[in-house]
Amino acid sequence: MVGPQYDFLANPLGAVRSTFDTAIASGSDPSSLNGRDWGAIDLFRHFLFDQSQLSQVPLLTPATVRYVKPNTLVRFRGMVQDMLGNEFYVGAYKDGSAWRTNKFMDVCQYPIPIGSSADTLIWERRLLYCVPVPGLNSWAEISPEAVGNLSMDWTSEQRDKRRREDEESSNMAVESDEVGCSPNTKRMREGEHPPLASQSQGAVPEIAGSIMSLVPGLDDDSSCCLVKIYDLPESELKLNDVFEFVGILTSDSELQEDTEDSDLSNGFGEDPLHHFPPNKVPRLHCFIHRKLSVLDFLQNKPIIEPKPDLVKGIREALLRHLSAVLGNDDIAAHFMLLHLLSKVHARVDNLAVGKFSVNFTCFSKETASIFGKQLNLAIKNLVPFTHCIPLTVEYLNTATLAPKKNYDTNRLETGVLQLAEGSHMIVDETQLEAGTLNSVGVENARLLQNLTELQKVEYDFKYYKMEMVTDVQLLVLSEGKSNILPADVIVPIRPSQTICFEAAEAEALEAWRWYLATIRQLPHCIESEMQKMVESDLVAARQADRSLNPQDLSRWLTMGRLMSISFGETSLSLEHWQMAKELERLRRERLK
């Protein structure tokens, strides 16, 4: 299928142009090619997946972004932080008697001739601003030896030469006959072609000093990316989803010159891409994308089935580890395990079915400094995306928790609660003291309550607010019951020792990570006979204790499901249902 004439890694545009020429030669109407592939994507799918060459594609990271040549094939892993609308560009045009395409490019390879509009086709692409996954732990990052083939790296001498050339060209009034496909090329400014890309339906985030101002908590070396998407329905890509994009990296000096040299004389105002200089924010023209799950962040992912016998041994070892972290508190360790396996698997009205937030109480500042730190470290080593909020009055009064729309820059400014699905968050209330909340603090407390109760975050669009569903595992550490975060279960901890636990071996950590990521995705059901027994138990419990409410009974069902899948079982058994009821009984005994 793939001929030797294609160099997919070093010259992907060659395959794009060749397949376009073939499609035109076969009689395809160029105007019919907008919004559909003409064979190029099939070639790349065959190369990447059928021939298993995906690992050879360089991964764009802070360590590699400077050393991968523009116009080559790259991968980028990140979260969709903002959806920037659509961009119009010259997709195809007639050069003499031949049709040429500018798809997957920012700057045209050939000059666009002046002529009839019928010889110039305007197409459309979507713009996504993507960032490294918030809270990504170091063990979940792809190792340097696995970032792909870096044989295309520039040497220091070549990079210095290119830099000098860029600096010289930026100081010269360059007269060029070539027309870029970026919004404000020279020919467009001169009126020969409309400045279509300036009519973007969404604007790109402004960069004030550093691109990292958009993503609090990340260092200056972090790599963000402007991803350009072609021929995909909008429903396939959603805000806060985590993807791996494969496409062409562009960072051309011509595009940089065009961006820096643009003016406002075209009548359409400032170019929305002006604040994203390509030497700071690389563009990636996407061929193929795939949504990533927590499993995709495991470095040594075994291809094995989670059979109950295998799962049981890993489960027991992980429980011993969690118990040691919590001072040999076995009950707290069991609740911690169920918490780490929880996920929202359905939504009924405002109820997020499957969530299982936990509030560990009886923490003082002293015990929190020991067990809180141990627990935070243990969770960081087990799940790929983690966060910790040290909740104080000052934090509530000053933090930006909800993303906000900035209409001056027409971008979505991120907040602490803009997180990827499957993230884990610890809220440490042990430092919370008496104080007065201002209006920001009251709003932030409400946002945290909504996250805990509904698994939703309100995004502030100034004139209205929009609720976005999320799936964040929430763990609260407090001295008494939290008055801010109404967790699903309250578990007083009873540590029997304060000796620091020993760090786990790498092999054990890998097994536990695989266990949590895999078991969490298992389907689950309750067979009809077992369902009748559960219903009977719930009715009896309600008659015995009128204080039980529907939320309590729903939590029991969640605990039964989580207990069952913790053993690798996909249907609830009597044994696991009784184990869940006994665990709940022991917890309620502690509350007395």
C-alpha positions in Angstrom: 0.0 0.0 0.0 2.8 2.4 0.9 5.4 3.1 -1.7 9.0 3.8 -0.9 8.7 7.3 -2.2 7.1 8.5 1.0 9.2 9.6 3.9 6.5 10.0 6.5 8.8 11.1 9.4 11.0 13.7 7.6 8.7 14.8 4.8 5.1 14.2 5.6 4.0 17.1 3.3 5.4 15.1 0.4 2.8 12.4 1.0 0.0 15.0 1.3 0.9 16.7 -2.0 1.5 13.4 -3.8 -1.9 12.0 -2.8 -3.6 15.3 -3.6 -2.0 15.2 -7.1 -3.2 11.6 -7.6 -6.7 12.5 -6.5 -6.9 15.5 -9.0 -5.4 13.3 -11.8 -8.1 10.7 -11.2 -10.8 13.3 -11.9 -11.7 14.5 -8.4 -13.2 18.0 -8.3 -10.9 20.1 -5.9 -13.9 21.8 -4.4 -15.2 18.4 -3.3 -12.1 17.7 -1.3 -12.8 20.2 1.4 -13.8 18.4 4.6 -12.7 14.9 3.5 -9.5 13.0 3.1 -8.1 12.2 -0.4 -6.0 9.3 0.7 -3.2 10.9 2.8 -4.7 10.0 6.2 -5.1 6.4 5.2 -1.4 6.3 4.3 -0.4 7.7 7.7 -2.7 5.3 9.6 -1.2 2.4 7.7 2.3 3.6 8.5 1.7 4.4 12.2 -0.6 1.5 13.2 -0.5 -1.3 10.7 3.3 -1.0 10.5 3.6 -0.1 14.2 5.7 3.0 13.6 4.0 5.3 16.1 6.9 4.9 18.6 9.3 6.3 15.9 7.5 9.6 15.8 9.2 12.2 18.0 7.2 13.3 21.0 7.0 17.1 21.5 8.2 17.8 25.1 10.0 20.7 26.8 13.2 18.7 26.2 12.6 18.0 22.5 10.7 20.9 21.2 13.8 22.9 20.2 15.5 20.0 18.5 12.8 18.7 16.1 12.8 20.1 12.6 9.7 22.0 11.4 7.6 20.3 8.8 8.3 16.9 10.2 6.0 14.4 11.8 5.6 14.7 15.6 3.3 13.6 18.5 2.0 15.8 21.3 0.2 14.7 24.4 -2.0 17.2 26.2 -5.3 18.5 27.5 -7.6 20.7 25.5 -7.5 23.9 27.6 -9.3 26.2 25.2 -11.3 25.8 22.0 -10.5 28.8 19.8 -13.0 28.6 17.1 -12.4 28.1 13.4 -9.8 29.6 11.0 -10.3 30.1 7.3 -7.4 29.5 5.0 -6.6 29.1 1.3 -7.0 25.3 1.0 -6.4 24.8 -2.7 -5.6 27.0 -5.6 -4.8 26.8 -9.3 -1.2 27.4 -10.4 -1.4 27.6 -14.1 -3.1 24.4 -15.2 -2.2 22.6 -12.0 -4.1 22.5 -8.7 -2.1 22.7 -5.5 -3.1 22.4 -1.8 -2.1 24.2 1.3 -3.7 21.8 3.7 -1.6 21.0 6.8 0.5 24.1 6.2 0.7 27.6 7.6 2.8 29.1 4.8 2.2 28.3 1.1 4.9 26.5 -0.8 4.2 28.3 -4.0 3.0 31.9 -4.8 -0.8 32.1 -5.2 -1.5 33.7 -8.6 -3.8 36.6 -8.9 -6.9 35.5 -10.8 -10.5 34.3 -10.6 -12.0 33.4 -7.2 -13.0 30.1 -8.8 -9.3 29.2 -8.9 -8.9 29.8 -5.1 -10.8 27.6 -2.6 -11.3 28.7 0.9 -11.4 25.9 3.5 -11.8 25.8 7.3 -10.0 24.3 10.2 -10.5 24.3 14.0 -8.0 25.7 16.5 -7.3 24.1 19.9 -5.0 25.4 22.6 -3.6 22.4 24.3 -1.5 22.2 27.5 0.4 19.5 29.4 -2.0 17.5 31.5 -2.5 19.5 34.8 -0.9 17.6 37.7 0.9 15.0 35.6 3.3 13.2 37.8 6.9 12.6 36.7 6.5 8.8 36.6 3.7 9.1 34.0 5.8 11.2 31.7 7.3 9.4 28.7 10.9 8.6 29.4 13.6 10.3 27.3 14.5 7.0 25.5 10.9 6.6 24.4 10.2 10.0 22.9 10.7 8.8 19.3 13.3 9.1 16.6 15.3 12.2 17.1 17.6 11.6 14.2 16.1 14.7 12.6 17.6 16.9 15.4 19.4 20.0 14.4 23.0 20.4 15.6 23.9 23.4 17.7 25.6 25.0 14.7 22.5 24.5 12.5 20.3 25.9 15.2 22.5 28.9 15.7 22.6 29.5 11.9 18.8 29.4 11.7 18.5 31.8 14.7 20.9 34.3 13.1 19.0 34.1 9.8 15.7 34.6 11.6 17.0 37.6 13.4 18.4 39.1 10.2 15.2 38.5 8.3 13.1 40.1 11.0 15.1 43.3 10.7 14.7 43.6 6.9 11.7 44.7 4.8 11.5 41.5 2.8 9.8 41.7 -0.5 8.4 38.3 -1.3 6.1 37.0 -4.0 5.0 34.1 -1.8 1.7 34.2 0.0 1.3 32.6 3.5 -1.8 30.9 4.5 -1.6 32.6 7.9 -4.2 35.3 8.5 -2.1 38.4 7.5 0.2 37.6 4.6 1.6 40.4 2.5 -0.6 39.7 -0.5 -3.7 39.7 1.7 -2.7 43.0 3.3 -2.2 44.4 -0.2 -5.7 43.5 -1.1 -5.0 40.8 -3.6 -6.7 38.1 -1.4 -9.1 38.6 1.5 -7.5 38.3 5.0 -9.7 35.3 5.8 -7.9 33.9 8.7 -8.4 37.2 10.5 -12.1 36.4 10.6 -11.6 33.5 13.1 -14.7 32.7 15.1 -12.5 32.4 18.2 -9.4 34.1 19.2 -6.2 32.7 20.5 -5.1 33.4 24.1 -2.9 36.4 24.6 0.5 35.8 26.0 1.7 38.3 28.6 5.4 37.8 29.0 5.3 34.0 29.2 3.0 31.4 27.7 2.9 29.8 31.1 0.8 32.6 32.4 -2.2 30.7 31.0 -1.4 27.5 33.0 -0.7 28.3 36.7 1.7 25.9 38.4 3.7 24.9 35.4 7.3 26.0 34.9 8.6 28.1 32.0 9.9 25.1 30.2 6.6 23.4 29.8 5.4 22.8 26.3 2.0 24.0 25.1 0.8 23.6 21.5 -1.7 25.2 19.1 -3.3 22.2 17.4 -5.1 22.7 14.0 -7.8 20.1 13.4 -9.2 19.2 10.0 -12.3 17.3 8.8 -13.6 16.2 12.2 -17.1 16.7 13.7 -17.0 18.9 16.8 -18.4 16.2 19.0 -15.2 14.2 18.8 -13.1 16.8 20.7 -14.2 18.2 24.0 -12.8 20.7 26.4 -10.6 19.1 29.1 -10.2 15.8 27.2 -6.7 14.4 27.0 -5.4 13.5 23.5 -2.4 12.4 21.7 -2.1 14.3 18.4 0.0 13.2 15.5 0.7 15.7 12.8 3.1 18.2 11.1 5.1 20.5 13.3 5.4 24.1 11.9 7.4 26.9 13.2 8.5 28.6 10.0 10.6 31.8 10.0 8.2 33.1 7.2 5.3 32.6 9.6 7.2 34.3 12.3 8.0 37.2 10.1 4.5 37.5 8.9 3.2 37.5 12.5 5.7 40.1 13.6 5.3 42.4 10.6 1.5 42.4 10.5 -0.4 45.7 10.7 -4.1 46.6 11.3 -4.6 48.3 7.9 -6.7 45.4 6.6 -9.8 46.6 8.3 -10.4 43.4 10.3 -8.5 44.4 13.4 -5.6 42.6 15.1 -4.6 39.2 14.0 -5.8 36.8 16.7 -2.7 34.6 16.2 -0.5 37.6 16.8 -0.1 36.7 20.5 1.0 33.2 19.6 4.4 33.6 18.0 5.4 30.3 16.4 8.8 30.3 18.0 7.1 30.2 21.4 4.0 28.1 20.7 4.5 25.5 18.0 1.7 24.7 15.6 0.7 21.1 15.0 -1.4 20.3 11.9 -3.2 17.2 13.1 -3.5 14.1 10.9 -4.6 11.6 13.6 -5.7 12.0 17.2 -6.7 9.5 19.9 -8.2 10.1 23.3 -6.0 8.9 26.1 -7.1 7.2 29.3 -5.2 6.7 32.6 -4.0 3.4 31.2 -2.1 5.2 28.4 0.1 6.9 31.0 1.5 3.7 32.4 5.1 3.3 31.2 5.3 -0.5 31.4 1.7 -1.5 30.7 1.3 -5.3 30.8 -1.0 -6.8 28.2 -2.8 -9.2 30.5 -6.4 -9.7 31.6 -7.3 -8.7 35.2 -8.2 -12.2 36.3 -9.5 -12.6 39.9 -6.6 -14.7 41.1 -4.0 -12.2 39.8 -6.0 -9.3 41.0 -6.5 -10.7 44.5 -2.7 -10.8 45.2 -2.1 -7.3 44.0 -5.1 -6.0 46.0 -3.8 -7.5 49.2 -0.3 -6.0 48.7 -1.8 -2.6 47.9 -4.0 -2.7 51.0 -1.0 -3.5 53.2 0.8 -0.5 51.6 -2.1 1.9 52.2 -2.5 0.6 55.8 1.1 1.3 56.5 0.8 4.8 55.0 -2.2 5.4 57.4 -0.4 4.2 60.5 -1.7 0.6 60.3 -5.4 1.7 60.1 -6.9 -1.2 58.1 -10.4 0.3 58.0 -9.2 3.6 56.6 -7.0 1.7 54.1 -10.1 -0.2 52.8 -12.0 3.1 52.3 -8.9 4.5 50.6 -8.8 1.6 48.2 -12.5 2.0 47.3 -12.0 5.7 46.8 -9.1 5.2 44.4 -11.2 2.8 42.3 -14.2 5.1 42.1 -15.3 7.0 39.0 -18.5 8.6 37.7 -20.0 5.9 35.4 -23.5 7.4 35.0 -25.5 10.6 35.6 -29.1 10.7 36.6 -30.5 14.2 36.8 -28.0 16.0 39.1 -26.7 12.7 40.6 -23.2 11.6 39.6 -23.5 7.8 40.0 -20.2 6.2 41.1 -18.4 9.1 42.8 -17.0 8.2 46.2 -15.4 11.2 48.0 -13.9 10.6 51.4 -13.4 12.9 54.4 -10.6 11.6 56.8 -11.2 13.2 60.1 -9.3 13.3 63.5 -6.3 15.0 61.8 -4.5 17.6 63.8 -1.8 19.8 62.4 0.8 17.5 63.8 -0.7 14.2 62.5 -1.4 15.9 59.2 2.2 16.8 58.8 3.0 13.0 59.1 0.1 11.1 57.6 -1.1 13.8 55.3 2.3 14.1 53.6 2.7 10.3 53.5 -0.7 10.0 51.9 -0.1 12.7 49.4 3.2 11.1 48.4 1.6 7.6 48.2 -1.2 8.9 45.9 1.3 10.7 43.7 3.1 7.4 43.1 -0.2 5.6 42.3 -2.2 7.8 39.9 -1.0 9.9 37.1 -2.8 13.3 37.7 -2.8 14.6 41.3 -3.4 17.9 43.0 -3.3 19.2 46.6 -5.1 22.3 47.9 -3.9 23.6 51.3 -7.3 25.1 52.2 -7.0 28.3 54.2 -9.2 31.5 54.4 -6.5 33.3 52.5 -6.5 30.7 49.8 -10.3 30.8 49.4 -10.3 34.6 49.3 -7.6 34.8 46.6 -7.5 31.6 44.4 -8.9 31.4 40.9 -10.7 28.1 41.0 -13.1 28.4 38.0 -12.0 29.1 34.5 -13.1 32.5 33.2 -13.7 33.9 29.8 -11.7 37.0 29.1 -13.5 39.0 26.4 -10.7 41.4 25.9 -8.4 38.7 24.7 -11.3 36.4 23.7 -9.8 33.4 25.5 -10.7 31.1 28.3 -8.3 31.7 31.3 -7.8 28.5 33.2 -8.6 27.9 36.9 -7.4 25.4 39.5 -10.5 23.2 38.9 -10.0 22.8 35.2 -8.8 19.3 35.4 -8.6 16.2 33.2 -10.9 13.3 33.8 -9.5 10.8 36.3 -7.6 13.5 38.3 -7.2 13.1 42.1 -7.4 16.0 44.5 -6.5 16.2 48.2 -8.0 19.2 50.1 -6.1 19.7 53.3 -8.3 21.6 55.8 -6.0 21.1 58.8 -4.6 24.6 58.3 -8.0 26.2 58.2 -8.6 28.7 60.9 -11.3 31.2 61.8 -11.6 34.1 59.4 -13.9 36.1 57.2 -14.5 35.1 53.6 -14.9 37.8 51.0 -17.1 37.5 48.0 -14.4 35.5 46.1 -14.0 33.2 49.1 -17.7 32.5 49.3 -17.9 31.8 45.6 -14.8 29.5 45.8 -16.4 27.6 48.7 -19.5 27.1 46.6 -17.5 25.9 43.7 -15.8 23.3 45.8 -19.1 22.1 47.2 -20.5 21.7 43.7 -17.4 19.7 42.7 -17.9 17.4 45.7 -21.6 16.9 45.5 -22.3 17.1 41.8 -19.0 16.6 40.1 -19.5 19.8 38.1 -17.5 23.0 37.8 -19.1 26.3 36.8 -17.2 28.2 34.1 -17.6 31.9 34.3 -18.5 33.5 31.0 -19.2 36.9 32.6 -22.7 37.2 31.3 -23.7 33.7 32.2 -22.2 30.6 33.8 -22.0 27.2 32.3 -21.7 23.9 34.2 -19.1 21.5 32.9 -19.2 17.9 34.1 -16.0 16.5 35.5 -14.7 13.3 37.2 -12.3 14.1 40.1 -11.6 11.8 43.0 -11.8 14.1 46.0 -10.1 13.3 49.4 -10.6 15.7 52.3 -8.3 15.8 55.4 -9.7 17.7 58.4 -9.8 17.7 62.1 -13.6 17.4 62.4 -16.2 16.9 59.7 -15.7 19.4 56.9 -18.2 22.2 56.8 -17.2 23.2 53.3 -16.9 19.9 51.5 -19.8 17.4 52.0 -17.9 14.2 51.2 -19.8 10.9 50.6 -18.2 9.2 53.6 -16.6 10.5 56.8 -13.9 8.2 58.2 -12.2 9.0 61.5 -8.7 7.7 61.3 -7.2 5.6 64.1 -3.5 5.2 63.4 -1.7 2.8 65.8 1.8 4.1 65.0 3.5 7.1 63.7 6.5 5.5 62.1 7.1 6.5 58.5 6.4 3.7 56.0 9.1 2.4 53.7 9.0 3.4 50.1 7.6 0.7 47.8 9.7 -1.1 45.2 9.4 0.0 41.6 7.9 -3.4 40.5 5.2 -3.2 43.2 4.3 0.4 42.2 3.9 -0.6 38.6 1.6 -3.5 39.5 -0.5 -1.2 41.7 -0.7 1.5 39.0 -1.8 -1.2 36.5 -4.4 -2.6 39.0 -6.0 0.8 39.8 -6.1 1.9 36.1 -7.4 -1.4 34.8 -9.9 -2.3 37.5 -11.4 1.2 37.5 -12.5 0.6 33.9 -14.2 -2.7 34.5 -17.9 -2.9 33.7 -20.2 -4.0 36.5 -23.8 -5.2 36.9 -26.1 -6.7 39.6 -27.8 -9.9 38.6 -31.6 -10.1 39.2 -31.4 -12.5 42.1 -28.7 -10.4 43.8 -30.6 -7.3 43.1 -33.6 -8.6 45.1 -31.4 -9.5 48.0 -29.8 -6.0 48.0 -33.2 -4.3 47.8 -34.4 -6.4 50.8 -31.3 -5.4 52.8 -31.8 -1.8 52.1 -35.5 -1.9 53.1 -34.6 -3.6 56.3 -31.8 -1.1 57.1 -34.2 1.8 56.5 -36.8 0.3 58.8 -34.2 -0.2 61.5 -32.7 3.3 61.2 -35.1 6.0 60.0 -32.1 8.5 59.8 -30.9 6.7 56.7 -31.6 8.8 53.6 -31.6 7.8 49.9 -28.0 9.1 49.6 -26.9 6.7 52.3 -28.5 3.8 50.5 -27.1 4.9 47.2 -23.6 5.0 48.8 -24.0 1.4 50.0 -24.7 0.3 46.4 -21.6 2.2 45.3 -19.5 0.6 48.0 -20.8 -2.9 47.0 -19.9 -2.2 43.4 -16.4 -0.9 44.3 -15.8 -3.8 46.7 -16.7 -6.3 43.9 -14.5 -4.7 41.2 -11.6 -4.4 43.7 -11.5 -8.2 43.4 -11.7 -8.1 39.6 -15.4 -9.2 39.6 -17.8 -7.7 37.2 -21.0 -8.6 39.0 -21.9 -8.2 42.7 -21.7 -11.4 44.8 -23.2 -12.0 48.2 -19.8 -12.2 49.7 -18.7 -8.8 48.5 -22.0 -7.2 49.4 -21.6 -8.5 52.9 -18.0 -7.2 53.0 -19.2 -3.7 52.0 -22.0 -3.8 54.7 -19.5 -4.9 57.3 -17.0 -2.1 56.3 -19.9 0.4 56.6 -20.8 -1.0 60.1 -17.3 -0.6 61.3 -17.2 3.0 60.1 -20.4 3.9 61.8 -19.1 2.4 65.0 -16.2 4.8 64.8 -18.5 7.7 64.4 -20.2 6.9 67.7 
